[in-house]
Amino acid sequence: MATNPWARFKRLLPETPLTVVTVLSVGTDGTSLVTTSSGGVMRVFGTDVAQGDKAYIRAGAIVGPAPNLTHYELTA
């Protein structure tokens, strides 16, 4: 039985990416306002991470806290 290696590899990956954001504010309605490293702002579901801390989000919801590491971008 021949299978496509690329198709097999894609099945190992999650369908939605995991993104690190910084929590700007935690709302009383079960949502939080967050900002991405590129400066984008969005409202996501979840209030588990405190204001000013980093969080992982996936599919518009907070998955959990993220470590507060420095982000570097290198260009050639």
All heavy atoms as a GROMACS GRO file, in nm:
protein
  558
    1MET      N    1   0.084  -0.118   0.000
    1MET     CA    2   0.000   0.000   0.000
    1MET      C    3   0.089   0.125   0.000
    1MET      O    4   0.164   0.149   0.094
    1MET     CB    5  -0.088  -0.004   0.124
    1MET     CG    6  -0.173   0.117   0.142
    1MET     SD    7  -0.283   0.086   0.281
    1MET     CE    8  -0.291   0.246   0.346
    2ALA      N    9   0.084   0.202  -0.105
    2ALA     CA   10   0.163   0.324  -0.116
    2ALA      C   11   0.087   0.441  -0.056
    2ALA      O   12  -0.032   0.457  -0.079
    2ALA     CB   13   0.194   0.351  -0.263
    3THR      N   14   0.156   0.520   0.024
    3THR     CA   15   0.095   0.640   0.081
    3THR      C   16   0.183   0.759   0.053
    3THR      O   17   0.305   0.747   0.038
    3THR     CB   18   0.074   0.626   0.233
    3THR    OG1   19   0.201   0.604   0.294
    3THR    CG2   20  -0.019   0.513   0.266
    4ASN      N   21   0.123   0.873   0.048
    4ASN     CA   22   0.193   0.997   0.024
    4ASN      C   23   0.260   1.042   0.154
    4ASN      O   24   0.192   1.068   0.252
    4ASN     CB   25   0.092   1.101  -0.024
    4ASN     CG   26   0.156   1.233  -0.057
    4ASN    OD1   27   0.267   1.264  -0.012
    4ASN    ND2   28   0.086   1.313  -0.135
    5PRO      N   29   0.394   1.055   0.158
    5PRO     CA   30   0.462   1.096   0.281
    5PRO      C   31   0.418   1.235   0.329
    5PRO      O   32   0.408   1.259   0.448
    5PRO     CB   33   0.610   1.096   0.245
    5PRO     CG   34   0.621   1.013   0.123
    5PRO     CD   35   0.489   1.022   0.054
    6TRP      N   36   0.391   1.326   0.237
    6TRP     CA   37   0.348   1.461   0.277
    6TRP      C   38   0.212   1.455   0.346
    6TRP      O   39   0.191   1.521   0.447
    6TRP     CB   40   0.343   1.553   0.156
    6TRP     CG   41   0.296   1.691   0.192
    6TRP    CD1   42   0.179   1.749   0.158
    6TRP    CD2   43   0.364   1.786   0.273
    6TRP    NE1   44   0.168   1.874   0.211
    6TRP    CE2   45   0.284   1.900   0.283
    6TRP    CE3   46   0.487   1.787   0.338
    6TRP    CZ2   47   0.320   2.013   0.355
    6TRP    CZ3   48   0.523   1.901   0.411
    6TRP    CH2   49   0.440   2.011   0.417
    7ALA      N   50   0.121   1.377   0.296
    7ALA     CA   51  -0.012   1.364   0.358
    7ALA      C   52   0.000   1.302   0.497
    7ALA      O   53  -0.069   1.344   0.591
    7ALA     CB   54  -0.104   1.281   0.270
    8ARG      N   55   0.088   1.206   0.513
    8ARG     CA   56   0.110   1.144   0.644
    8ARG      C   57   0.168   1.246   0.743
    8ARG      O   58   0.129   1.252   0.858
    8ARG     CB   59   0.203   1.024   0.632
    8ARG     CG   60   0.139   0.907   0.560
    8ARG     CD   61   0.232   0.789   0.548
    8ARG     NE   62   0.264   0.739   0.683
    8ARG     CZ   63   0.369   0.664   0.710
    8ARG    NH1   64   0.452   0.630   0.615
    8ARG    NH2   65   0.392   0.623   0.832
    9PHE      N   66   0.262   1.328   0.695
    9PHE     CA   67   0.323   1.430   0.780
    9PHE      C   68   0.219   1.534   0.823
    9PHE      O   69   0.215   1.574   0.939
    9PHE     CB   70   0.439   1.497   0.707
    9PHE     CG   71   0.498   1.612   0.782
    9PHE    CD1   72   0.576   1.590   0.895
    9PHE    CD2   73   0.477   1.742   0.741
    9PHE    CE1   74   0.632   1.696   0.965
    9PHE    CE2   75   0.531   1.848   0.810
    9PHE     CZ   76   0.609   1.825   0.922
   10LYS      N   77   0.135   1.580   0.730
   10LYS     CA   78   0.034   1.681   0.762
   10LYS      C   79  -0.064   1.633   0.869
   10LYS      O   80  -0.114   1.714   0.947
   10LYS     CB   81  -0.042   1.722   0.635
   10LYS     CG   82   0.034   1.821   0.552
   10LYS     CD   83  -0.043   1.865   0.430
   10LYS     CE   84  -0.171   1.934   0.471
   10LYS     NZ   85  -0.246   1.988   0.359
   11ARG      N   86  -0.091   1.504   0.874
   11ARG     CA   87  -0.182   1.451   0.977
   11ARG      C   88  -0.123   1.462   1.117
   11ARG      O   89  -0.196   1.459   1.215
   11ARG     CB   90  -0.218   1.306   0.946
   11ARG     CG   91  -0.315   1.293   0.829
   11ARG     CD   92  -0.372   1.153   0.822
   11ARG     NE   93  -0.269   1.052   0.799
   11ARG     CZ   94  -0.244   0.992   0.683
   11ARG    NH1   95  -0.318   1.022   0.578
   11ARG    NH2   96  -0.150   0.902   0.672
   12LEU      N   97   0.009   1.477   1.128
   12LEU     CA   98   0.073   1.492   1.258
   12LEU      C   99   0.063   1.634   1.313
   12LEU      O  100   0.074   1.655   1.434
   12LEU     CB  101   0.222   1.455   1.248
   12LEU     CG  102   0.255   1.312   1.211
   12LEU    CD1  103   0.404   1.298   1.189
   12LEU    CD2  104   0.208   1.218   1.319
   13LEU      N  105   0.041   1.731   1.226
   13LEU     CA  106   0.038   1.871   1.267
   13LEU      C  107  -0.100   1.911   1.317
   13LEU      O  108  -0.202   1.861   1.269
   13LEU     CB  109   0.076   1.960   1.148
   13LEU     CG  110   0.214   1.936   1.089
   13LEU    CD1  111   0.233   2.023   0.965
   13LEU    CD2  112   0.321   1.965   1.192
   14PRO      N  113  -0.107   2.004   1.414
   14PRO     CA  114  -0.238   2.054   1.458
   14PRO      C  115  -0.302   2.136   1.346
   14PRO      O  116  -0.231   2.197   1.264
   14PRO     CB  117  -0.205   2.141   1.578
   14PRO     CG  118  -0.062   2.178   1.562
   14PRO     CD  119   0.003   2.065   1.486
   15GLU      N  120  -0.433   2.137   1.342
   15GLU     CA  121  -0.503   2.208   1.235
   15GLU      C  122  -0.499   2.359   1.254
   15GLU      O  123  -0.499   2.433   1.157
   15GLU     CB  124  -0.647   2.159   1.227
   15GLU     CG  125  -0.656   2.016   1.179
   15GLU     CD  126  -0.797   1.974   1.151
   15GLU    OE1  127  -0.883   2.060   1.130
   15GLU    OE2  128  -0.821   1.853   1.149
   16THR      N  129  -0.496   2.407   1.378
   16THR     CA  130  -0.488   2.551   1.402
   16THR      C  131  -0.359   2.580   1.478
   16THR      O  132  -0.320   2.506   1.567
   16THR     CB  133  -0.608   2.601   1.483
   16THR    OG1  134  -0.617   2.525   1.604
   16THR    CG2  135  -0.737   2.587   1.405
   17PRO      N  136  -0.290   2.689   1.442
   17PRO     CA  137  -0.161   2.718   1.505
   17PRO      C  138  -0.176   2.764   1.650
   17PRO      O  139  -0.279   2.818   1.689
   17PRO     CB  140  -0.104   2.830   1.418
   17PRO     CG  141  -0.222   2.893   1.355
   17PRO     CD  142  -0.325   2.784   1.339
   18LEU      N  143  -0.072   2.744   1.727
   18LEU     CA  144  -0.063   2.790   1.864
   18LEU      C  145   0.017   2.920   1.861
   18LEU      O  146   0.128   2.923   1.809
   18LEU     CB  147   0.007   2.685   1.949
   18LEU     CG  148   0.010   2.706   2.099
   18LEU    CD1  149  -0.133   2.698   2.155
   18LEU    CD2  150   0.096   2.601   2.165
   19THR      N  151  -0.040   3.028   1.914
   19THR     CA  152   0.020   3.160   1.907
   19THR      C  153   0.046   3.214   2.047
   19THR      O  154  -0.036   3.194   2.136
   19THR     CB  155  -0.073   3.258   1.831
   19THR    OG1  156  -0.107   3.200   1.705
   19THR    CG2  157  -0.008   3.392   1.810
   20VAL      N  158   0.158   3.284   2.064
   20VAL     CA  159   0.189   3.348   2.192
   20VAL      C  160   0.144   3.494   2.184
   20VAL      O  161   0.177   3.564   2.088
   20VAL     CB  162   0.339   3.340   2.225
   20VAL    CG1  163   0.370   3.416   2.353
   20VAL    CG2  164   0.383   3.196   2.236
   21VAL      N  165   0.069   3.539   2.285
   21VAL     CA  166   0.019   3.676   2.290
   21VAL      C  167   0.044   3.733   2.430
   21VAL      O  168   0.075   3.659   2.523
   21VAL     CB  169  -0.132   3.682   2.259
   21VAL    CG1  170  -0.160   3.637   2.117
   21VAL    CG2  171  -0.212   3.599   2.358
   22THR      N  172   0.028   3.864   2.444
   22THR     CA  173   0.034   3.930   2.573
   22THR      C  174  -0.106   3.977   2.608
   22THR      O  175  -0.174   4.040   2.525
   22THR     CB  176   0.130   4.050   2.569
   22THR    OG1  177   0.258   4.004   2.529
   22THR    CG2  178   0.140   4.117   2.705
   23VAL      N  179  -0.151   3.949   2.729
   23VAL     CA  180  -0.286   3.986   2.772
   23VAL      C  181  -0.286   4.134   2.810
   23VAL      O  182  -0.212   4.177   2.899
   23VAL     CB  183  -0.332   3.899   2.891
   23VAL    CG1  184  -0.469   3.942   2.939
   23VAL    CG2  185  -0.332   3.752   2.852
   24LEU      N  186  -0.370   4.212   2.742
   24LEU     CA  187  -0.383   4.355   2.772
   24LEU      C  188  -0.482   4.378   2.885
   24LEU      O  189  -0.460   4.461   2.972
   24LEU     CB  190  -0.429   4.431   2.648
   24LEU     CG  191  -0.332   4.435   2.531
   24LEU    CD1  192  -0.396   4.507   2.412
   24LEU    CD2  193  -0.204   4.504   2.571
   25SER      N  194  -0.595   4.307   2.881
   25SER     CA  195  -0.696   4.321   2.987
   25SER      C  196  -0.782   4.196   2.992
   25SER      O  197  -0.799   4.126   2.892
   25SER     CB  198  -0.784   4.445   2.963
   25SER     OG  199  -0.860   4.430   2.845
   26VAL      N  200  -0.834   4.170   3.110
   26VAL     CA  201  -0.922   4.056   3.133
   26VAL      C  202  -1.062   4.110   3.158
   26VAL      O  203  -1.082   4.191   3.249
   26VAL     CB  204  -0.874   3.971   3.253
   26VAL    CG1  205  -0.968   3.855   3.279
   26VAL    CG2  206  -0.732   3.921   3.228
   27GLY      N  207  -1.157   4.068   3.076
   27GLY     CA  208  -1.293   4.118   3.088
   27GLY      C  209  -1.377   4.038   3.186
   27GLY      O  210  -1.340   3.927   3.226
   28THR      N  211  -1.492   4.093   3.222
   28THR     CA  212  -1.585   4.024   3.312
   28THR      C  213  -1.681   3.934   3.235
   28THR      O  214  -1.759   3.861   3.296
   28THR     CB  215  -1.666   4.126   3.394
   28THR    OG1  216  -1.737   4.212   3.302
   28THR    CG2  217  -1.575   4.210   3.482
   29ASP      N  218  -1.675   3.939   3.103
   29ASP     CA  219  -1.765   3.860   3.019
   29ASP      C  220  -1.704   3.728   2.972
   29ASP      O  221  -1.756   3.663   2.882
   29ASP     CB  222  -1.810   3.942   2.898
   29ASP     CG  223  -1.693   3.987   2.811
   29ASP    OD1  224  -1.576   3.968   2.852
   29ASP    OD2  225  -1.718   4.040   2.702
   30GLY      N  226  -1.590   3.688   3.031
   30GLY     CA  227  -1.526   3.562   2.994
   30GLY      C  228  -1.429   3.574   2.877
   30GLY      O  229  -1.386   3.474   2.822
   31THR      N  230  -1.396   3.697   2.839
   31THR     CA  231  -1.301   3.718   2.730
   31THR      C  232  -1.184   3.802   2.778
   31THR      O  233  -1.191   3.866   2.883
   31THR     CB  234  -1.367   3.789   2.610
   31THR    OG1  235  -1.408   3.920   2.651
   31THR    CG2  236  -1.484   3.711   2.557
   32SER      N  237  -1.077   3.802   2.699
   32SER     CA  238  -0.960   3.885   2.727
   32SER      C  239  -0.918   3.957   2.601
   32SER      O  240  -0.936   3.907   2.490
   32SER     CB  241  -0.844   3.798   2.776
   32SER     OG  242  -0.874   3.737   2.898
   33LEU      N  243  -0.862   4.075   2.618
   33LEU     CA  244  -0.807   4.152   2.508
   33LEU      C  245  -0.658   4.124   2.505
   33LEU      O  246  -0.589   4.139   2.607
   33LEU     CB  247  -0.834   4.301   2.528
   33LEU     CG  248  -0.811   4.392   2.410
   33LEU    CD1  249  -0.907   4.356   2.296
   33LEU    CD2  250  -0.831   4.537   2.450
   34VAL      N  251  -0.605   4.080   2.390
   34VAL     CA  252  -0.465   4.040   2.378
   34VAL      C  253  -0.400   4.110   2.261
   34VAL      O  254  -0.468   4.159   2.170
   34VAL     CB  255  -0.452   3.887   2.362
   34VAL    CG1  256  -0.510   3.814   2.482
   34VAL    CG2  257  -0.516   3.838   2.235
   35THR      N  258  -0.267   4.114   2.263
   35THR     CA  259  -0.192   4.169   2.152
   35THR      C  260  -0.088   4.067   2.106
   35THR      O  261  -0.030   3.995   2.187
   35THR     CB  262  -0.123   4.302   2.190
   35THR    OG1  263  -0.056   4.355   2.076
   35THR    CG2  264  -0.024   4.285   2.302
   36THR      N  265  -0.064   4.062   1.976
   36THR     CA  266   0.034   3.971   1.919
   36THR      C  267   0.171   4.040   1.912
   36THR      O  268   0.181   4.161   1.933
   36THR     CB  269  -0.007   3.927   1.778
   36THR    OG1  270  -0.009   4.042   1.693
   36THR    CG2  271  -0.144   3.860   1.778
   37SER      N  272   0.273   3.965   1.881
   37SER     CA  273   0.407   4.023   1.871
   37SER      C  274   0.418   4.122   1.756
   37SER      O  275   0.503   4.211   1.759
   37SER     CB  276   0.512   3.913   1.855
   37SER     OG  277   0.489   3.842   1.736
   38SER      N  278   0.331   4.110   1.656
   38SER     CA  279   0.334   4.203   1.544
   38SER      C  280   0.250   4.328   1.569
   38SER      O  281   0.242   4.416   1.484
   38SER     CB  282   0.286   4.133   1.417
   38SER     OG  283   0.152   4.092   1.432
   39GLY      N  284   0.185   4.336   1.687
   39GLY     CA  285   0.107   4.454   1.723
   39GLY      C  286  -0.042   4.442   1.702
   39GLY      O  287  -0.116   4.535   1.731
   40GLY      N  288  -0.090   4.331   1.650
   40GLY     CA  289  -0.233   4.312   1.631
   40GLY      C  290  -0.304   4.292   1.764
   40GLY      O  291  -0.250   4.233   1.857
   41VAL      N  292  -0.425   4.346   1.773
   41VAL     CA  293  -0.505   4.334   1.896
   41VAL      C  294  -0.630   4.254   1.863
   41VAL      O  295  -0.694   4.276   1.760
   41VAL     CB  296  -0.542   4.474   1.950
   41VAL    CG1  297  -0.630   4.463   2.073
   41VAL    CG2  298  -0.417   4.553   1.982
   42MET      N  299  -0.668   4.162   1.953
   42MET     CA  300  -0.789   4.084   1.933
   42MET      C  301  -0.849   4.044   2.066
   42MET      O  302  -0.782   4.043   2.168
   42MET     CB  303  -0.762   3.961   1.846
   42MET     CG  304  -0.671   3.858   1.908
   42MET     SD  305  -0.645   3.720   1.796
   42MET     CE  306  -0.471   3.735   1.772
   43ARG      N  307  -0.977   4.012   2.064
   43ARG     CA  308  -1.046   3.963   2.183
   43ARG      C  309  -1.061   3.813   2.168
   43ARG      O  310  -1.104   3.764   2.064
   43ARG     CB  311  -1.184   4.029   2.196
   43ARG     CG  312  -1.254   3.989   2.324
   43ARG     CD  313  -1.370   4.079   2.357
   43ARG     NE  314  -1.335   4.218   2.374
   43ARG     CZ  315  -1.284   4.271   2.486
   43ARG    NH1  316  -1.260   4.197   2.589
   43ARG    NH2  317  -1.259   4.400   2.493
   44VAL      N  318  -1.023   3.739   2.274
   44VAL     CA  319  -1.028   3.593   2.272
   44VAL      C  320  -1.106   3.543   2.392
   44VAL      O  321  -1.124   3.615   2.491
   44VAL     CB  322  -0.886   3.532   2.272
   44VAL    CG1  323  -0.811   3.569   2.146
   44VAL    CG2  324  -0.808   3.573   2.395
   45PHE      N  325  -1.154   3.420   2.384
   45PHE     CA  326  -1.224   3.358   2.496
   45PHE      C  327  -1.123   3.314   2.601
   45PHE      O  328  -1.016   3.266   2.568
   45PHE     CB  329  -1.305   3.237   2.450
   45PHE     CG  330  -1.422   3.274   2.362
   45PHE    CD1  331  -1.417   3.250   2.227
   45PHE    CD2  332  -1.534   3.333   2.416
   45PHE    CE1  333  -1.523   3.284   2.145
   45PHE    CE2  334  -1.641   3.368   2.336
   45PHE     CZ  335  -1.636   3.344   2.200
   46GLY      N  336  -1.159   3.330   2.728
   46GLY     CA  337  -1.075   3.284   2.837
   46GLY      C  338  -1.026   3.396   2.925
   46GLY      O  339  -1.001   3.507   2.878
   47THR      N  340  -1.016   3.366   3.054
   47THR     CA  341  -0.969   3.464   3.152
   47THR      C  342  -0.869   3.402   3.248
   47THR      O  343  -0.850   3.451   3.359
   47THR     CB  344  -1.089   3.520   3.232
   47THR    OG1  345  -1.156   3.411   3.296
   47THR    CG2  346  -1.186   3.595   3.144
   48ASP      N  347  -0.804   3.294   3.208
   48ASP     CA  348  -0.714   3.220   3.296
   48ASP      C  349  -0.578   3.285   3.316
   48ASP      O  350  -0.505   3.247   3.406
   48ASP     CB  351  -0.693   3.078   3.243
   48ASP     CG  352  -0.821   2.998   3.240
   48ASP    OD1  353  -0.914   3.034   3.311
   48ASP    OD2  354  -0.825   2.898   3.166
   49VAL      N  355  -0.542   3.382   3.232
   49VAL     CA  356  -0.411   3.444   3.239
   49VAL      C  357  -0.428   3.590   3.279
   49VAL      O  358  -0.514   3.661   3.226
   49VAL     CB  359  -0.338   3.432   3.103
   49VAL    CG1  360  -0.202   3.499   3.108
   49VAL    CG2  361  -0.323   3.286   3.064
   50ALA      N  362  -0.346   3.635   3.374
   50ALA     CA  363  -0.357   3.771   3.428
   50ALA      C  364  -0.309   3.876   3.328
   50ALA      O  365  -0.231   3.847   3.237
   50ALA     CB  366  -0.276   3.782   3.556
   51GLN      N  367  -0.356   3.998   3.348
   51GLN     CA  368  -0.317   4.111   3.266
   51GLN      C  369  -0.166   4.130   3.272
   51GLN      O  370  -0.106   4.124   3.378
   51GLN     CB  371  -0.387   4.237   3.315
   51GLN     CG  372  -0.351   4.361   3.239
   51GLN     CD  373  -0.424   4.482   3.293
   51GLN    OE1  374  -0.517   4.470   3.370
   51GLN    NE2  375  -0.382   4.599   3.251
   52GLY      N  376  -0.104   4.151   3.156
   52GLY     CA  377   0.040   4.173   3.147
   52GLY      C  378   0.121   4.045   3.126
   52GLY      O  379   0.238   4.051   3.092
   53ASP      N  380   0.059   3.930   3.147
   53ASP     CA  381   0.129   3.803   3.128
   53ASP      C  382   0.113   3.753   2.985
   53ASP      O  383   0.025   3.797   2.912
   53ASP     CB  384   0.076   3.697   3.225
   53ASP     CG  385   0.115   3.724   3.369
   53ASP    OD1  386   0.204   3.808   3.392
   53ASP    OD2  387   0.056   3.661   3.458
   54LYS      N  388   0.195   3.659   2.948
   54LYS     CA  389   0.187   3.598   2.814
   54LYS      C  390   0.098   3.474   2.821
   54LYS      O  391   0.088   3.408   2.924
   54LYS     CB  392   0.325   3.560   2.764
   54LYS     CG  393   0.419   3.680   2.755
   54LYS     CD  394   0.501   3.671   2.632
   54LYS     CE  395   0.599   3.787   2.627
   54LYS     NZ  396   0.556   3.893   2.545
   55ALA      N  397   0.032   3.446   2.707
   55ALA     CA  398  -0.060   3.331   2.701
   55ALA      C  399  -0.048   3.265   2.565
   55ALA      O  400  -0.009   3.327   2.466
   55ALA     CB  401  -0.203   3.378   2.723
   56TYR      N  402  -0.082   3.137   2.561
   56TYR     CA  403  -0.097   3.064   2.436
   56TYR      C  404  -0.243   3.073   2.395
   56TYR      O  405  -0.332   3.054   2.478
   56TYR     CB  406  -0.061   2.916   2.451
   56TYR     CG  407   0.084   2.888   2.475
   56TYR    CD1  408   0.127   2.830   2.594
   56TYR    CD2  409   0.180   2.916   2.378
   56TYR    CE1  410   0.260   2.801   2.615
   56TYR    CE2  411   0.314   2.888   2.400
   56TYR     CZ  412   0.353   2.831   2.518
   56TYR     OH  413   0.486   2.802   2.539
   57ILE      N  414  -0.269   3.101   2.266
   57ILE     CA  415  -0.406   3.097   2.216
   57ILE      C  416  -0.412   3.004   2.096
   57ILE      O  417  -0.315   2.989   2.021
   57ILE     CB  418  -0.462   3.236   2.178
   57ILE    CG1  419  -0.380   3.300   2.065
   57ILE    CG2  420  -0.468   3.326   2.299
   57ILE    CD1  421  -0.448   3.421   2.005
   58ARG      N  422  -0.526   2.942   2.079
   58ARG     CA  423  -0.552   2.856   1.963
   58ARG      C  424  -0.700   2.869   1.931
   58ARG      O  425  -0.784   2.854   2.018
   58ARG     CB  426  -0.517   2.711   1.993
   58ARG     CG  427  -0.550   2.619   1.874
   58ARG     CD  428  -0.510   2.476   1.897
   58ARG     NE  429  -0.366   2.465   1.871
   58ARG     CZ  430  -0.286   2.382   1.935
   58ARG    NH1  431  -0.332   2.304   2.028
   58ARG    NH2  432  -0.158   2.377   1.904
   59ALA      N  433  -0.730   2.895   1.806
   59ALA     CA  434  -0.869   2.904   1.757
   59ALA      C  435  -0.951   3.003   1.837
   59ALA      O  436  -1.066   2.979   1.870
   59ALA     CB  437  -0.934   2.767   1.758
   60GLY      N  438  -0.890   3.118   1.872
   60GLY     CA  439  -0.964   3.225   1.938
   60GLY      C  440  -0.989   3.205   2.086
   60GLY      O  441  -1.075   3.271   2.143
   61ALA      N  442  -0.914   3.116   2.150
   61ALA     CA  443  -0.932   3.091   2.294
   61ALA      C  444  -0.796   3.074   2.361
   61ALA      O  445  -0.703   3.021   2.302
   61ALA     CB  446  -1.017   2.967   2.316
   62ILE      N  447  -0.789   3.119   2.486
   62ILE     CA  448  -0.667   3.102   2.564
   62ILE      C  449  -0.654   2.955   2.602
   62ILE      O  450  -0.745   2.895   2.657
   62ILE     CB  451  -0.669   3.190   2.689
   62ILE    CG1  452  -0.661   3.338   2.649
   62ILE    CG2  453  -0.554   3.154   2.783
   62ILE    CD1  454  -0.668   3.435   2.764
   63VAL      N  455  -0.538   2.897   2.571
   63VAL     CA  456  -0.509   2.758   2.604
   63VAL      C  457  -0.443   2.748   2.741
   63VAL      O  458  -0.469   2.656   2.816
   63VAL     CB  459  -0.419   2.694   2.496
   63VAL    CG1  460  -0.383   2.552   2.531
   63VAL    CG2  461  -0.486   2.700   2.360
   64GLY      N  462  -0.358   2.846   2.774
   64GLY     CA  463  -0.290   2.846   2.902
   64GLY      C  464  -0.181   2.952   2.905
   64GLY      O  465  -0.159   3.023   2.807
   65PRO      N  466  -0.112   2.964   3.019
   65PRO     CA  467  -0.005   3.063   3.030
   65PRO      C  468   0.117   3.023   2.948
   65PRO      O  469   0.147   2.905   2.932
   65PRO     CB  470   0.027   3.065   3.179
   65PRO     CG  471  -0.019   2.933   3.230
   65PRO     CD  472  -0.134   2.890   3.143
   66ALA      N  473   0.188   3.122   2.898
   66ALA     CA  474   0.312   3.101   2.823
   66ALA      C  475   0.427   3.161   2.901
   66ALA      O  476   0.408   3.256   2.977
   66ALA     CB  477   0.302   3.166   2.685
   67PRO      N  478   0.548   3.108   2.885
   67PRO     CA  479   0.663   3.167   2.955
   67PRO      C  480   0.692   3.307   2.903
   67PRO      O  481   0.672   3.337   2.786
   67PRO     CB  482   0.777   3.071   2.924
   67PRO     CG  483   0.736   2.998   2.803
   67PRO     CD  484   0.587   2.994   2.804
   68ASN      N  485   0.739   3.394   2.990
   68ASN     CA  486   0.768   3.531   2.953
   68ASN      C  487   0.912   3.540   2.902
   68ASN      O  488   1.003   3.580   2.972
   68ASN     CB  489   0.748   3.623   3.074
   68ASN     CG  490   0.750   3.769   3.033
   68ASN    OD1  491   0.744   3.802   2.916
   68ASN    ND2  492   0.761   3.858   3.130
   69LEU      N  493   0.931   3.503   2.776
   69LEU     CA  494   1.062   3.502   2.713
   69LEU      C  495   1.073   3.619   2.617
   69LEU      O  496   0.973   3.667   2.563
   69LEU     CB  497   1.085   3.371   2.637
   69LEU     CG  498   1.073   3.244   2.721
   69LEU    CD1  499   1.082   3.122   2.630
   69LEU    CD2  500   1.181   3.240   2.827
   70THR      N  501   1.194   3.665   2.595
   70THR     CA  502   1.218   3.775   2.501
   70THR      C  503   1.206   3.724   2.359
   70THR      O  504   1.256   3.618   2.325
   70THR     CB  505   1.357   3.834   2.524
   70THR    OG1  506   1.369   3.872   2.660
   70THR    CG2  507   1.381   3.954   2.435
   71HIS      N  508   1.136   3.801   2.275
   71HIS     CA  509   1.115   3.765   2.136
   71HIS      C  510   1.217   3.840   2.049
   71HIS      O  511   1.235   3.960   2.061
   71HIS     CB  512   0.972   3.804   2.094
   71HIS     CG  513   0.944   3.782   1.949
   71HIS    ND1  514   0.917   3.659   1.897
   71HIS    CD2  515   0.942   3.867   1.844
   71HIS    CE1  516   0.897   3.668   1.768
   71HIS    NE2  517   0.912   3.793   1.733
   72TYR      N  518   1.287   3.766   1.964
   72TYR     CA  519   1.384   3.824   1.872
   72TYR      C  520   1.343   3.790   1.730
   72TYR      O  521   1.299   3.680   1.703
   72TYR     CB  522   1.524   3.768   1.897
   72TYR     CG  523   1.584   3.810   2.029
   72TYR    CD1  524   1.584   3.724   2.137
   72TYR    CD2  525   1.641   3.935   2.043
   72TYR    CE1  526   1.640   3.762   2.258
   72TYR    CE2  527   1.697   3.974   2.164
   72TYR     CZ  528   1.696   3.887   2.270
   72TYR     OH  529   1.750   3.925   2.389
   73GLU      N  530   1.364   3.887   1.639
   73GLU     CA  531   1.342   3.863   1.498
   73GLU      C  532   1.469   3.903   1.425
   73GLU      O  533   1.516   4.015   1.439
   73GLU     CB  534   1.224   3.947   1.447
   73GLU     CG  535   1.116   3.862   1.388
   73GLU     CD  536   1.000   3.948   1.341
   73GLU    OE1  537   1.005   3.992   1.225
   73GLU    OE2  538   0.911   3.968   1.420
   74LEU      N  539   1.525   3.812   1.350
   74LEU     CA  540   1.648   3.838   1.277
   74LEU      C  541   1.619   3.849   1.129
   74LEU      O  542   1.540   3.773   1.074
   74LEU     CB  543   1.748   3.726   1.300
   74LEU     CG  544   1.789   3.701   1.446
   74LEU    CD1  545   1.879   3.580   1.455
   74LEU    CD2  546   1.857   3.822   1.504
   75THR      N  547   1.682   3.944   1.065
   75THR     CA  548   1.669   3.958   0.920
   75THR      C  549   1.809   3.954   0.859
   75THR      O  550   1.906   4.000   0.919
   75THR     CB  551   1.599   4.089   0.883
   75THR    OG1  552   1.672   4.198   0.938
   75THR    CG2  553   1.457   4.091   0.934
   76ALA      N  554   1.815   3.901   0.741
   76ALA     CA  555   1.945   3.889   0.675
   76ALA      C  556   1.969   4.002   0.579
   76ALA      O  557   1.886   4.066   0.531
   76ALA     CB  558   1.953   3.757   0.600
   0.00000   0.00000   0.00000
